[in-house]
């Protein structure tokens, strides 16, 4: 099980689940793609930073996705709704 985390593949699995959730939100719940991306984007970016840390990349590959996740989160909050239709 250690190899799963050391290789970063554990994060890949979680990212795959996020992509499936994106598809479900768009196909089944009728969310517009930009809204779904705004909702899931910060988490995906933080997972990218985690993956970079797990595979021992340089610090800027960890910092950049973390830095980018904050404005995406703020834009999602500025939208002011929990659902695109409500």
C-alpha positions, 0 to 999 in steps of 0.5 A: 500500500505504501507504493500507492502513496509514494507514487502519487497514484492514490491522488490519481484515484481521488482525481478520477473520482472527482472527474466522475463527480463532474460528469455526474453533476453535468449529466444528471444534475444539469449543472453548467460545466463552468459552475461544476468546474468552479465547485470542484476546481479548488479541491482538484488543485489542492490534490495536484499540490498533494500529488506533487508533494508525494512524488517529491517535486520542487516546492514551486510545483506544490505552491503553484496549485495551492496558490491557484486554488484560492482565487478559484475558490473566491470566484465560486464563493462570489457566485453566492449560490450552492447550486447553479439553479438556486 
